[in-house]
Amino acid sequence: MDRKLHILVVEDEAAIREGLADVLVYHGYAVELADTGTEGLAKALTGKYDLVLLDIMLPGIDGFRICDRIREQDREQPIIMLTARSSDEDIVEGLKLGADDYVAKPFSVQQLVLRIEAVLRRSRAGLERTRTILLEGVSIDTENLSGLGPAGDLTFTRREIEILAYLASHPDRPVPRDELLVKVWGYARNLDIETRTVDIHIAKLRRKIEADPAEPRNLVTVRGAGYRLQLAEP
């Protein structure tokens, strides 16, 4: 018998926290709760959860600091952040710190569950990828989530490596944003979902692998078509 997937919910509002627990248990997950940032961080750092569902505004330690601390220890832990719908700054900051995705409040239960399923599906499946990706001035070790770039040593999250690996496996064409959502994030192809997560991850990657992120040469945008990774000759 397969074990239940374990989700840690870090949320200080009791009604939302208990509602999330009920929904996730109903969908077959084992759920643990934390109502403060301090408790949430301590539990998250045990590494025993398949996914961390993390609110931003928390007493003690906020969600940004928790996400940052998790990423210092584990670059592969799936994390979804709960953000205020009106706060683009929260969305950008959470994804910059290494969250896999975000869900904006107020959210529908269906959308939340679909996003959780997508992140968990990709984290379990992984992507077939070559060990090394070579770009102009950059060498990336996909197995160790690391590399060497214009500014020295690089570290990547699992999601960032999956984006690079998928783009590297299709060097002959631009890859549309929607295709990345399906193949890297695991969303269903017919899922109508509004998210900036691809764009923010691309911007974050450019800050790592480009000598000048404002004039990208490795990870380029093909207007109206998608993104292309320009591979260097080995």
C-alpha positions, 0 to 999 in steps of 0.5 A: 500500500502506498504511503500517504503524501505528507503536507505541512500547512503553515498558516496563522488564521485558524479558519483558513488553516483548519479549512485547508486541513479538511480539504487536504485530508479529504483528498487523501493527504496526511496533514500537519499544521503550524500556526506560527512561523517559528513552529512552521520553520522547525517542522519544515526543517525536519525534511519529512514533508512531501510539500510545504504550504506556506503563508507569508504573513506569520507571527514570529518568522514570516514566510519569506524567511522560512522559505529562505531557510528551507532552501539553504538546507534543501533545494528540492523541497516542494514549496507553495506560498500563499500570497495576497492577491493584490501583492505582486511584490509578495509573489515575486519575492516568494518565487525569488527565494525558491518557492515552486509556485504560489496561490493567491488569496482568496483561492478556490479549493479546486485551483489549490488542489490542482496546483498541489497535485501538479507540484507533487507530480513533478517532484516525484517524476523528475525530468530526464536530463543531461548531466551538464548544460553548457552555455556562453560563459556558463557550465551547469551541473544538473545532478548537483544543482550547481554551476559556474557562471559569470560571477562565480559559483552558482546554485539552483533549485530543483525547479530551475534545473528542470526549466533549464533541462527542458529548454536544453532538450528542445534547442531547435525551437522556442518553448511556449510558456504554456508548455513549460507549465505543462511539462515542468510544473505538471499542470493539465494542458486544458487548465485555465490558470493565471500565474506569473510563476514562469516569467518570474523563474525565467527572470531569476535564472537570467540573473544567474546565468547572464553576464547582463540580464537586461540583454540575455544571450543564453536564455532568450525570449522569442517574441510571441513564441516562447523561450529558447536556451542557446547552447554552447558547443561542448 
